[in-house]
Amino acid sequence: PIGASHLTMFIDVQAKLLFHAVVAWEDDFTGYVVDYGTYPDQQRPVFTLREVQKTLARVAPGAGLEGSIYAGLEKLTGEYLARRWRRDDGAEMRIERCLIDANWGQSTDVVYQFCRQSVHAGLIMPSHGRYVGASSIPFSEYKRKTGERVGHHWRIPNVQGRRQVRHVVIDTNYWKSFVHARLAVAMGDPGSLSLFGRKPAEHQLLAEHLTAEYRVKTEARGRVVDEWKIRAGGPDNHWFDCLVGCAVAASVQGAVLPGTDAKAAPARQRVRLSELQRSRR
């Protein structure tokens, strides 16, 4: 789309597969899902993570769990982050921010290692989802530390410890509600999130992922929050996580939904020392 000014990607890391999505965004958070899939590609329209046969381990023979994940991330980012995406007006865009899920304990170290060593290190960042419920301390009340970047329900802590890689911490409850709200906006209205193509049936599996969780409105400490829960025995939810991550990446890059941006603090007026001394006389 001509109005798109940001192109973001998210990779959800599982032992067997990497789920991924790419979304183009306008500055007002009007979004267009332009690509989603898995690595390795399953080459069929409907499948579950539990039953897949073409896995990361299968396409990286001889590698262990971490080695197969690293190889998959290298292959996937190498293909997508070097790719040029053409807008309707002919202008070319590239993915400007890619977040990689680092929450799963068995993959955390290898995700950080990859983000540090990748030739695309300037574009990729590990991400950690945090469950911020009604009784939790909201991100807005966290005391900002030196070197920390705090955004809209996300923050990038200052680098500490052995990993030495900046990462994004995400309020997942908020951003899941945000993505569902974008999907509910009518096509053509600002802030809507639409899918590519003309055949709804092509997105059947994506729709299942997007409805794999349900929200429970909860109140505590004077706050009302949507708390998201996975449906028991329901479908996979990994592409839902991918769209959430793409939205956060767009926010990191400067996209703002009108009405949600925090007002900037008024600039402090400079006062000369001589004026201050005169006022005290």
C-alpha positions as CSV (number, residue, x, y, z in Angstrom):
1,P,0.0,0.0,0.0
2,I,1.2,3.5,-0.9
3,G,0.6,4.9,2.7
4,A,2.8,2.3,4.4
5,S,5.9,3.8,6.0
6,H,7.0,0.9,8.3
7,L,7.6,-2.8,7.5
8,T,8.1,-5.0,10.6
9,M,8.6,-8.7,11.2
10,F,8.3,-11.1,14.2
11,I,9.6,-14.6,14.6
12,D,8.0,-17.0,17.1
13,V,10.5,-19.7,18.1
14,Q,9.4,-23.2,18.7
15,A,11.4,-26.4,19.0
16,K,10.1,-27.8,15.7
17,L,9.3,-24.6,13.7
18,L,9.8,-20.9,13.3
19,F,6.5,-19.0,12.8
20,H,6.8,-15.6,11.2
21,A,4.8,-12.7,9.9
22,V,5.5,-9.4,8.1
23,V,3.2,-6.4,8.4
24,A,3.3,-3.0,6.6
25,W,2.1,-0.1,8.7
26,E,1.1,3.5,8.2
27,D,2.1,6.0,10.8
28,D,-1.4,5.9,12.4
29,F,-1.2,2.1,12.8
30,T,-3.3,1.2,9.8
31,G,-1.8,-2.2,9.0
32,Y,-1.5,-4.7,6.1
33,V,-0.4,-8.3,6.7
34,V,1.8,-8.9,3.7
35,D,3.3,-12.2,4.5
36,Y,3.2,-15.0,7.1
37,G,4.4,-18.6,7.2
38,T,6.8,-21.1,8.9
39,Y,10.3,-22.2,8.5
40,P,10.6,-24.9,7.3
41,D,7.6,-24.2,5.0
42,Q,5.0,-26.9,5.6
43,Q,3.6,-26.5,2.0
44,R,0.0,-27.3,3.1
45,P,-2.8,-25.0,4.1
46,V,-3.8,-26.6,7.4
47,F,-1.5,-28.2,10.0
48,T,-0.7,-28.1,13.8
49,L,2.7,-27.7,15.4
50,R,2.2,-31.1,17.2
51,E,1.9,-33.1,14.0
52,V,4.5,-31.5,11.7
53,Q,7.1,-33.8,10.1
54,K,9.2,-31.2,8.3
55,T,11.0,-29.7,11.3
56,L,14.0,-27.5,12.0
57,A,16.0,-30.6,13.0
58,R,15.1,-32.4,9.8
59,V,16.4,-29.5,7.6
60,A,19.6,-29.2,9.7
61,P,20.9,-32.8,10.0
62,G,23.4,-33.3,12.7
63,A,22.5,-30.2,14.6
64,G,21.1,-30.3,18.1
65,L,18.1,-28.2,19.3
66,E,20.0,-24.9,19.6
67,G,22.0,-25.5,16.4
68,S,18.8,-26.2,14.4
69,I,17.1,-23.0,15.8
70,Y,20.2,-20.9,15.0
71,A,20.4,-22.4,11.4
72,G,16.7,-21.7,11.0
73,L,17.0,-18.1,12.2
74,E,19.9,-17.5,9.9
75,K,18.1,-18.9,6.9
76,L,14.8,-17.1,7.6
77,T,16.3,-13.6,8.3
78,G,18.8,-14.0,5.5
79,E,15.8,-14.4,3.1
80,Y,13.5,-11.8,4.5
81,L,15.7,-9.0,5.8
82,A,17.6,-8.7,2.5
83,R,14.4,-8.7,0.5
84,R,13.0,-5.6,-1.2
85,W,9.3,-5.1,-0.9
86,R,7.6,-2.9,-3.6
87,R,4.9,-0.5,-2.7
88,D,2.0,0.2,-5.0
89,D,3.7,3.4,-6.1
90,G,6.9,1.6,-7.1
91,A,8.9,2.6,-4.0
92,E,11.0,-0.1,-2.4
93,M,10.9,-0.9,1.3
94,R,12.8,-3.2,3.5
95,I,12.0,-4.6,6.9
96,E,13.2,-2.0,9.4
97,R,12.7,-4.0,12.6
98,C,12.5,-7.7,13.3
99,L,11.8,-9.0,16.9
100,I,12.6,-12.6,17.8
101,D,10.8,-14.4,20.6
102,A,13.2,-15.2,23.4
103,N,10.8,-16.2,26.1
104,W,11.2,-20.0,25.8
105,G,14.0,-20.9,28.3
106,Q,15.6,-23.6,26.1
107,S,16.0,-21.1,23.2
108,T,16.7,-17.9,25.0
109,D,20.5,-18.1,24.9
110,V,20.7,-19.1,21.3
111,V,18.3,-16.3,20.3
112,Y,20.5,-13.8,22.1
113,Q,23.6,-15.3,20.5
114,F,22.1,-15.1,17.0
115,C,20.9,-11.4,17.5
116,R,24.5,-10.5,18.6
117,Q,26.3,-12.3,15.8
118,S,23.9,-11.9,12.9
119,V,24.9,-9.7,9.9
120,H,21.5,-8.1,10.5
121,A,22.2,-7.3,14.1
122,G,21.1,-3.7,13.6
123,L,17.6,-4.7,12.6
124,I,16.9,-7.6,15.0
125,M,16.2,-7.7,18.7
126,P,15.2,-10.4,21.2
127,S,11.7,-9.9,22.7
128,H,10.2,-11.1,26.0
129,G,6.4,-11.1,26.6
130,R,5.3,-10.2,30.1
131,Y,1.9,-11.1,31.6
132,V,0.8,-7.7,33.1
133,G,-2.5,-8.5,34.8
134,A,-4.9,-6.2,36.6
135,S,-3.0,-6.7,39.9
136,S,0.4,-6.3,38.3
137,I,2.4,-3.0,38.3
138,P,1.6,-1.4,34.9
139,F,4.6,-0.4,32.6
140,S,3.6,3.2,33.0
141,E,4.4,3.0,36.8
142,Y,7.8,1.5,36.4
143,K,10.6,3.7,37.5
144,R,12.7,4.5,34.4
145,K,16.3,3.5,34.8
146,T,19.3,5.2,33.2
147,G,19.7,4.1,29.6
148,E,16.2,2.5,29.5
149,R,13.8,3.3,26.7
150,V,10.1,3.2,27.6
151,G,7.4,3.2,25.0
152,H,3.7,2.5,24.8
153,H,3.3,-0.7,26.9
154,W,6.8,-1.8,26.0
155,R,10.3,-1.0,27.2
156,I,13.9,-1.6,26.2
157,P,16.0,-2.1,29.4
158,N,19.6,-1.0,29.6
159,V,22.0,-3.8,28.7
160,Q,23.3,-5.7,31.7
161,G,24.7,-9.1,32.3
162,R,26.4,-11.7,30.1
163,R,24.1,-11.4,27.1
164,Q,25.0,-7.8,26.2
165,V,22.1,-7.4,23.7
166,R,19.3,-4.9,24.0
167,H,15.9,-6.5,24.0
168,V,12.2,-5.5,24.1
169,V,9.9,-6.4,27.0
170,I,6.2,-6.4,26.0
171,D,3.0,-6.1,27.9
172,T,1.3,-8.9,26.0
173,N,-2.2,-8.5,27.4
174,Y,-2.3,-4.9,26.2
175,W,-0.9,-5.7,22.7
176,K,-3.2,-8.7,22.2
177,S,-6.2,-6.5,22.8
178,F,-4.6,-3.9,20.5
179,V,-4.3,-6.3,17.6
180,H,-7.8,-7.6,18.0
181,A,-9.1,-4.0,18.1
182,R,-7.3,-3.3,14.8
183,L,-8.8,-6.4,13.2
184,A,-12.3,-5.2,14.3
185,V,-11.9,-1.8,12.6
186,A,-13.8,-1.5,9.3
187,M,-11.7,-1.8,6.1
188,G,-10.7,1.6,4.9
189,D,-10.9,3.3,8.3
190,P,-7.7,4.5,10.0
191,G,-6.2,1.9,12.4
192,S,-7.6,-1.1,10.6
193,L,-5.6,-4.3,10.1
194,S,-6.2,-6.2,6.8
195,L,-5.0,-9.4,5.1
196,F,-3.6,-9.8,1.6
197,G,-5.5,-11.6,-1.2
198,R,-9.2,-12.0,-2.2
199,K,-10.0,-15.5,-0.9
200,P,-10.9,-15.6,2.8
201,A,-10.5,-19.4,2.8
202,E,-6.7,-18.9,2.2
203,H,-6.4,-17.5,5.8
204,Q,-8.4,-20.2,7.6
205,L,-5.4,-21.4,9.7
206,L,-4.4,-17.8,10.5
207,A,-8.0,-17.1,11.7
208,E,-7.7,-20.2,14.0
209,H,-4.5,-18.9,15.5
210,L,-6.0,-15.4,16.0
211,T,-9.0,-16.9,17.9
212,A,-7.0,-19.5,19.9
213,E,-7.2,-17.2,23.0
214,Y,-10.0,-15.4,24.7
215,R,-10.0,-12.3,26.9
216,V,-11.3,-12.0,30.5
217,K,-11.9,-8.5,31.7
218,T,-10.4,-8.3,35.2
219,E,-10.4,-5.5,37.8
220,A,-7.9,-5.0,40.6
221,R,-6.0,-2.1,42.2
222,G,-8.4,0.3,40.5
223,R,-7.4,-1.0,37.0
224,V,-9.5,-2.9,34.5
225,V,-7.4,-5.1,32.2
226,D,-8.1,-7.7,29.5
227,E,-6.3,-10.8,30.6
228,W,-5.8,-13.3,27.7
229,K,-6.0,-17.0,28.2
230,I,-5.5,-20.0,25.8
231,R,-8.5,-22.1,25.0
232,A,-8.2,-25.6,26.5
233,G,-7.6,-28.1,23.7
234,G,-7.8,-25.2,21.1
235,P,-5.7,-24.5,18.0
236,D,-2.1,-23.1,18.0
237,N,-1.7,-19.4,18.6
238,H,1.7,-18.7,17.2
239,W,0.7,-16.4,14.3
240,F,-1.3,-14.4,16.8
241,D,1.9,-13.8,18.7
242,C,3.6,-12.9,15.5
243,L,1.0,-10.1,14.7
244,V,1.4,-8.8,18.2
245,G,5.1,-8.7,17.8
246,C,4.9,-6.9,14.5
247,A,2.6,-4.3,16.1
248,V,5.1,-3.7,18.9
249,A,8.0,-3.4,16.4
250,A,6.0,-0.7,14.6
251,S,5.5,1.2,17.8
252,V,9.2,0.9,18.5
253,Q,9.8,2.4,15.0
254,G,7.5,5.3,15.7
255,A,3.9,4.3,14.7
256,V,1.3,5.8,16.9
257,L,-2.5,5.1,17.1
258,P,-4.1,8.6,17.4
259,G,-5.3,9.1,21.0
260,T,-2.9,6.7,22.6
261,D,0.3,8.8,22.4
262,A,1.4,10.3,25.7
263,K,1.6,14.1,25.8
264,A,5.2,15.4,25.9
265,A,6.2,17.1,29.1
266,P,6.3,20.9,28.7
267,A,9.8,22.2,28.0
268,R,11.5,23.8,31.0
269,Q,12.2,27.5,30.5
270,R,15.8,28.4,30.7
271,V,16.6,31.2,33.2
272,R,19.8,33.1,33.2
273,L,21.7,33.2,36.5
274,S,21.8,37.0,36.3
275,E,18.0,37.1,36.0
276,L,17.6,34.7,39.0
277,Q,19.9,36.9,41.1
278,R,18.0,40.1,40.2
279,S,14.7,38.4,41.1
280,R,16.0,37.7,44.6
281,R,17.0,41.3,45.3
